[in-house]
């Protein structure tokens, strides 16, 4: 019984880690949307034993209320994927991805205005 439980737990951990790693190393470049200017690079990186979204040092947002980082698929934002409020409108920032979040199906990073439910900018990941 103990071995079966341990094996199941290890398998679940391995699958979760593999799913998260599927996004690691991907990069993109932001383009603005809805009359906003968003530019600069973004990467999925290993971070503190997990993974994170890193906005690169050239990141720029022209300003908006409530800008957050989230994920999307096929160029469309996916609800309930926001991982953090921007710390600044420019420069390098890191947003840890929750260990429980499977990012393997996402191919886009969004700068999302939660207050008005609108995309400020997005970056397709490659």
N, C-alpha and C positions, 0 to 999 in steps of 0.2 A: 504494500500500500504506500509506504513512504517513498520508495523508489519511483513508483508510478506518478505520485504527486510531484516529486522533485523533477522528474523528466518532463512532465507537462509544463511546469513553471519555467524550466530552462528553454523549452521549445517556444513558449509564448514570448519570452524575452528575446530570443534569437529572431523570431519573426518580426517583432516590433522594431528591433535594432536594424534589421535588414530593410524594412520598409522606410525607416527614417534615412538610412544611408543612401537609398535610391535617389534622394534629392541632393545629397551632399556633393559639393563640387560644381553644382550648376551655377551659372551666372547669367546676368541680363543687363539691359540698359533701359532706364525709364524714359517714357514719353508722356507728355501731359495730356490730360483729357478735360472736357467740359470747361474750356477756356482757362485752364490752369497750366502753368509751366512747372513741369517736374523733369529733372534730368539727373544723370549720373548713373553709376554702376551699383549693382546689387549682387550678392553671392549667398549661397547656402554653405555654411562652414561648420566644421566640428567645433564644439564649445563646451567646456566644463563637463566632459563625459557625455554630452548630448550634441545637439545641433542648434544653430542659430541663423537668423537672417542678418546679414551685415550690409548696411548701406555704406557705400564707399566714401572716401574723403571728398569726391567730386559731387556728392549728392546735393540737390537743390530743389526746394519747393518754394513757389512764390508766396505762399501763405494761404491759410484757410482755417476755419474753426474745426477742432476735433479731428486732426489728421492721425490715422492709425495705419499700422502695417497689417496686411492680411493676404490671404491666398485666393487663387482662382484657377479655373480650368477652361481651356479653350478661349482665353481672353475675357471670360466673364467671372466676376467676383462670386465667391461661394460664401453664403451666410455662415456665421459662427466660426470664422477662421481668424478673427483679429487677435494678434499676439502682443500688441503694445502701442501706446501713444508715442508719437514722435517726440524726442527730447529737444530737438531743434529743427529749424527749417533748412539747415545746411550741415554738411560734414558727416564724418564717420559715426555710425551708431550701430549698436548690436542689440538684437531682440531674440532672446532665447525661445526656442520652440518647445512647447510642453512635451514631455516624454510620451504622454498619452496621445499625441496628435500624429496621425499617419499622413505624411506629406507626399507620399509616393505618387498619388494621383493628381497632384497639382502641378501646373506648368507656368503659372503666372504669379508674380508678386504685385500687390496693389498698395497704393497709398490711398486710403479710403476715408472719406469724411462721414463718420458715423452719424453726426448730427443731422445731415441732410440726405444720407444714404446715396452718396454719389462718389464715383471714382474721380480722384484728382489726377492720378497717373498710374501707369502699369508698366511692368517689365516682363517680357516673355523670357522664360528660363531655357537655357540650352546646356 
